[in-house]
Amino acid sequence: MKKWLLMLLMGAIMTTATACGSGSDAGSNGKEQAKEKQTNKEGKTVVTLSIQEPGPFYEALKKKFEEKYPDIDLQIQSYKNAGEKWDPGDYEKYKKTMNTALLSGKGADIYDLGSLPNEEYEQYVSKQLLLNMNDYMQQDQTLNKNDLKMSILDALKLKGGLYTVPSGYFMRPFVGDGNAIQNSSVKIDDKTWNWKTFDEISRQLIQQANKGGKKQLYALANNPPEVTLQEMVVDSYSEFVNREAKKVQFDSPAFIELLQQVKKMYDAKVITSDEAKMGNQLFYSSVIMSPSDLIDGPYSAFENPVLLQKPHSGQSGGIRIIPTSQFGIQAKSPVKEEAWKFISFMLSDEAQSLNEREGFSLLTSVNNKKLDELQEKVKSGSYKLPTGKEAKVPDEAFTKFKQIVQDADQYAGLDGKVISIVGEESASFFGGQKSAEEVAKLIQNRTTTFINE
């Protein structure tokens, strides 16, 4: 997996990048002309794909795509060679190179935009540098839209347009101790619970466990309060940030209440920043990258784990997703039809079933097939956990897995700088130096300035 994505999944927050909208649009003033359609020496139409660095998935995809379309030569252009070290400043250089190419209209036909900060991606869309693929998607008769997870593609739309299509997605659920929950009188409705009800539920679970003479339990552990707050804001990002309207609501009563709620849970030791063993922890926030991850992590941590939507404010829905590679077509590409064939092929059963592809599939049938295969291995006793123990997963858990994977579709494009500001400024509240209202106002002012730059 790419280094940038791993950092994001582990909670590292990207700092702001230089905005791409300050320069002149060479592609729109008539002084630069887009590249012309090219063919190779064999007469095949050349389609170029720009990526950060090569990997097995790209090579497998290229091979299968060219087998299906022998009249197309897919040429992959990578900024770094396989295994080459990324030095400080390389990522900024890569973005600058991509920015220059898109502005001139002379860059690649297709770009992997997955690592692009949201603010820069939105500027590309505003400058009409990326192709709106809505019409291509609607008119494509080769796609099985009954099988395709259209809810995810709809969630990724910007201003009503489809400018990127992912190759797959990861999920960010909660994993809970099912035994502790089932042995209590507590009922959890994860479709509606927020952090206040999470606090109330956790206190009840901890209190009932303490009556049984168990050692100290925590609902969550291992993160300082400002990091926990950052994750909460990520999960409810659209409630506090409206990028299109260039408005933020960090001085709202809802955010001030969230700040106070976090502090309340840490002060009461419902949540701790100290390291805690999994047996002392009721829940943990997980990154599920593949069907096997639904078993490996949860069943290593708990005898009877339950997967839940994380507590959230605002819109209720499925579990939050993180798209993997996201492909967009340059608006000035002379081979838009051929480039769309690549996007469409990527969504086919053949491409979505590639072992080299990361994450869950955009096709329900592919996800269900892989889960069925895992279920058979578990039944036969041949599936082992990372600990070496045999996995004990009941059949009803696989039914729940399929539903969770199918329902996961919550997504909001994030501004790394906004999340960074939340963490930086909130630390003074959790440390007792500033009030919640003062911190909220500071965050409001800084984020407002940022999104209006």
N, C-alpha and C positions, 0 to 999 in steps of 0.2 A: 504494500500500500504506500501511496505517496507520503512523503514526510509531512507536507502541509496538512493533509487530512488526518493523519495520526495525531498531530498536535491539536487540531481542533477537537477531535473526539476525546482526548484526554483532558480537555478543559483549558488548554492554553489559549490565550486571547491575542489575536493578531493586532498589532498596532496599525495606525492609519497609514495608508499609502498615498503617495502624491496623486492628486486627482488628475484624470485624463482629459478634463474638459477645458483646460486653460489655453491650449494651443489652437491655432486656426485649423479649420477643417479643409485640408487640402483636397479631399475627395469631392467637396461640394461646390468649390469655386471655379471649376472648369479648367484649372491649370494642370491638374493631374488626371490622367485617364486610367480607368481600370484595366487590368491585364486582359489579354485576349485568350480565347479558348485555345488550348494546346493539345497536341497529339504527340505520342512517342513515335519512334521509328517504325513501329509495327502498325501504326495507324490507330492505336487505342486512345480514347479520350483520357487525358490526365486530370485527376482529381487529387488535390493536395490536402493533407490533414496535419495540422500543427499541434504538437503536444509538448509537455515539459520534458519528459524523458521516456524512452521506450520501455515496453514491458510485454510480458507474454500475452496479455489480452489483446493488445493492439496488433501483434503479429498474427495471432490466431484469427482475429476478426478480418484482417486484410486478406489472409489466405482464403477464408470461406467466402468473403465478398467477391473476390476476383474470380473464384470458381463459378459463382452464380452469374456474374456479369463479366464475361471474358473480353468484352469490348471496352472495359474501363481499367485504367492503370492507377491504382490508389497509391500515391506516394506519401509516405509518412515523414514529416520533418520534425525532428526533436531538438530542443534547445540544448539538452545535455545527452551524453552517451550513457548507455546502461551502466549503472554502478558508479558513475562519475560523481565526485563530491560536490555538494552545493556549498559554496563559500558565502560568507556574509556579503550581501549586496547583489548576489546572483538573481534572487527572485525579483528585485526591483528592475534589474537589467532585462530580465525576461519580459516583464510587464511592459516596459518601455518599448521593447522590440515589437511586441504584439500590438501595442497602441499605435505605433508609427505605421505598421503594415496595414492595419484596419483603416486608419485615417486616409491613407494614400489609395486604398482600393487595390493594392498590388500584392497583398499578402496571400495567405493560404485560402483555400475554398471553405474548409471546415476547421473550427478551433475547438479544442477541449477547454472550456471556460470554467471548469469546476473549481479551480483555485482562485478565481478572480473575486476580489472583495465586492460586496453587493453594490456599494456606491459607484464603483467603476463600471460594473455590468449595466447598471441603470443608465449611465451616461452613454454607453454604446448604443443602447436602445433608443434613448432620446435623440441621438445624432443619426439614427436610422442606418447604423453601420451593420446591424444584424438582420437577417431575413426573418420575417414573421411567417412561421411554418403552419399557421392555422389552416389555410386553404389546402396545402399539401396533405395535411393530416386528414382533413375531411374528405378529400377526393381520392385518397389512396384505397384501392379496392383489395390490395394484397394483405392488409392488416386485419386481424380478427379483433375488432373493437369490443366484442363481448368478453374476450379473454384479457385484453389489454387494460391495465389499471389506469383508466382515464382520469380518475380522481387525483392521482399524483400529477399527471400532466397538467390538469386544471390548476392544481395548487401552485405549480411552477410558473404559471402565466404572469406576465407583467403588463399592466395596462390593457388587459384583454388579449394580448398577443402571446403566442408560443415561440419563444426565441431560443430556448435550450431544451434538449431532450436528454435525460440521463440514461446511462446503461444499466443502472440498478440503484439500490438504496439500502441504507442501514437504518436501524430503529433505536430510539432512546426511551426505553421503558423503565419502570421501577421493578425490582425483584424483591418480593417479600417472603418472610418466613411463614409459610402456609400453616404449619402446625400451631405456631403461636396465635395466629389469627383464628383458626378454626376451633382451638381449645378455649377461646374467650367468648364473651357475649357481644363482641364488637362486630358490626357489619360495615363493610366498605363498599361504597358505590364509586368506583374510580372514574366513572364518566362525569361525575358532578363534583367530586371532592376538591377543595382548595386547601391552601396551606393552614388556614385556621382549623378546618375539620381534621386535617392531617395531625396537627398539634393535639387536638382533643382525643383523637383515636390513639395516637402514640402514647399519650399519658395513661389512658385506660389499659393499654396492652402492657406497659411497663409496670403499672400498679398491680395488675393481676398476676404478672410473672413474679413480682417481688413477694407476693403473698405465698407463693409456692417455694420460697426460699432460694430462688435463683440469684446468681450474681448480677451486678449492675448491668442493665440493658440500656441501649441508646437506640433511638429511631434511625439516626444517621450519624456517621462519624468520619473523621480523617480530613475534613476540609474546614478552613477558617470561615467565619460568617460572610465575609465579602465575596468569597468564591461561591458559597451556597446561594447568595443573593444573585450573583451573575447568572447562575444556572436557572434560577427562577425567572429572571427577566428574559433569558433566551427562550424558555418554554412559553412565555406569554408576550412575546416581543411585539406582536401587532397591537396589543392593548396599549402599549406605551409609545410606540413609534409608528408614525404614518409617513413613510418616506415620500410617497407621491405628493402628499399635501405639504411636505416639509414641516411637519409639526410633531412635537414630542409632548408627553404628558407625565414627566417625572416629578412635577410639583403637584400632582393630583392627590386627592385623599387616598386613592387605591394604592399608589406607590408608597406614600408615607406609612400607610397601614402595613404594607409588606415589609418595609424596613423595621418597623416596631415588632412585627410578628417574628421575624428572624431573630432579633435580639432577645425577645421573650423566650424563644425555644432554646437558645444557647444559655441564657441565664438560668433556666430551669433544668439544664442538662438533658433536655429531650434530644438535642443534637449536641455533639461535641466536636471540637477541632482536634482532639487527641486521637491517636491511633487506637482502634479497637479491633479485636479479633471478630471474625464473622459470627461466631457464636454469641457475641455480645451485641449484635447489631440486628435490628428487625427488618430494615430495608437497605437497599443500595441502588444507586442510579447506574444503569448498565448501558453499554453500547453493544447491540446485537448485530453482528456483521454478516451472519450467514445462518442458514437453518440449524446447523450443528451447534451454533452458539446458544440456541434456545435450550439446549441440554447441558452443554459443557460447564458453563459458568454457574447457572442457577442450581443445578443438581450437585455441583461440587460444594456450593455454599450452604444449601439447605436440603434436608431430607425430602421435604414436600414444598418446593417453591411455588409461588404464584407470580404471574406477570401482570402488571398493572399499568394503567396510564398514570403518568406522574401527576401529582397535585397541580392544579392550574387555576388561573383566574381568567375571566373572559370566556372566549369561545370554547365549547366542549366538543369533543370529537375523538378521533383515533389517536394512536401514539404518534409522537413526532418522528419525522423521517429526516435523514441526512442523505441527499443524493450523492452518488459516486461521480464518475466522470459525467460531465454535462457538455453535450456537443451543440454548437451553433454554427450556422452557415453565414458566411460573409454576404452582405446585401448586394455587393457589386460583383460577386462571383459570376463568371461567364458560363459556369456549368452547374447552375442551381438544380436542374432536373437530376443530373447525375449525383450531385451532393445529397439530394433528398433520398435517392435510392439507397445511399449508404445509411442514412438515418433510419429509413424504413427497414432495411435489412437488419440493423442493430436491434430492432424491436421484434424480429421474427423469432420463431421457436428455435431455429437452428443457432442463431447468435446468442439468444438468451440462455440457451442450454450449455454454452461453452463452459468448461471447467475453469478456464482462466478468468472468467468474468467475476468481479467482486460484488458482494452484496446479494440482496434478494432481487428476484426478477420482477420486471414490469408485466410479466404474464402470470396470471393466477395458476394456470395449469402447470407451469414449470415449478413454482413454489410448492404446490401440492404434491407433485411427483417426488420432489426431493424429500419432503416430509414423510411421504409414504415409505420411501426407501429407508429412511432413518428409523421409522416405526418397526419395519421388518427386522432390521438389525438389532434393535432393542429387544424385540420379542424372542429372537434366536439366542440372545445372550452374548452376541459377538461385539456389541457396542460398548466400549470402555470409556470412562471419564478420564480427564487429564490426570487424575490421581491414580489411575490404574484399576479402579473399582468398576464393577459392572454397573451400567446405568439402569436404574429402576424407574421407568417412566410409564405411568398408566396410559391406557388407550385414550381416555377422556382428555388427557393433557394435549395430545396431538390434535384433537378436535378444536381445543382452545387455541393452540398455536396457529392453526389455519385461519381461524377467525381474526386473531390479532394481526397476523400478517396482512390479511385482506383489508382490514379496517384502517391500518396505519396510513395516514395521508396528511397529517398536520405539518405545515411547512411555512416558514417565514424567512425571507432573505435577510441575513443579518449584516449589520455594520460592525466590524470588529472594534473600531474605535469607540463606538457607543458603549459596547459591553465593557471595554477597558476603562472608560470614564466612570461607569457605575462602580466598578471595583475599587478604583483609586479614591474616589470621593467618599464612598460609604465606610471605608476603614476608619475614618475619624469619628463617625457616629458609633460604630461598634466599640471603638476605643474610649468613648466617653468624652471626646473633645468637642463635639458639635451635636446639636439637636437634630432630630430627624427632619424637621422643617428646613433647617439651614442646609443640610446636606442635599435634600431634595431640590432646593433652589439652585445650589451650585451645579448639580447634575443637569438640571433643566437648562441653565444658561450655557454650559459648555456644549451639551449635545445640540442645542438649538443653533449655536454658532457653527458647529461642525456640519450639520446636514444642510445648512444654507450656504456653505462655501462653494 
